[in-house]
């Protein structure tokens, strides 16, 4: 049975936001990366799952890569909620993001209208978007399910633009301008401060909230997709104390005042410094 799905395509808003074609690998792998300030967060393998550290109070984005020579539609959920309409559905029945062949796309937030989104933000369960909607079953999980377009549905016109693509939304998903990331970096708290707060509140668990509003224009298309997904990638995220408790990360030894004093040796080479002068 053939299925036609309504999917969303985001406009490229900055030069280089949508990566161009690359050489296909013999065994293509879909890529899902969690970005903070544009930098992919380290991913840790543990007991058959992938984990990343959630940085409390920081905005993040999700970068998707299509490794195939055909278009794909990606059902992307955060905390079990579709990033387009916040519904809890099957991956097959979900509204999806469209990626062109070998395309790399960055999704930065919950799509709230045809033109706007609200940034993903690491927060606690109590402050999460899922909690606000009363949907808390899948907090702490990001899942991307890739569906390939049917080969029989592909025509040469699919990838051709009849006008200058710079004058309208191109057939590719894309990212926000670099200036948006720079602004979020200036407003973000320090990593050291986040780690300190996390140690003080180990009972808190990570989830995703709605951050600031940002421009993210989209257009809708219909695709004829294959019945079975081509790939599924899931990532679990937690604050550092929980990753330590799960055994994903090793505990960092905290400074012990007594041990510090035991390491003291009394003398250091050099001379007595001059006291600071008053101006």
Protein Blocks (a to p, Z undefined) as FASTA:
>chain_A
ZZdddddddddfbghkaccdddddfbdcddddddeehiacddddeehiacddddehiacd
dddddfbfbdcdddddeehiafklopacdfklpccddddehiacddfbdcfbfkbccddd
dddfklpmklmnopaklgoiacdddddddfklpcfklmpcfbdfklpccfbdcdddfklm
mmmmmmpccfklmmmmmmmmmmbccddddddddddddddddddddfbdfbdcddddddfk
lmmmnomaccdddddfklmmmmpgoiacdddddddddZZ
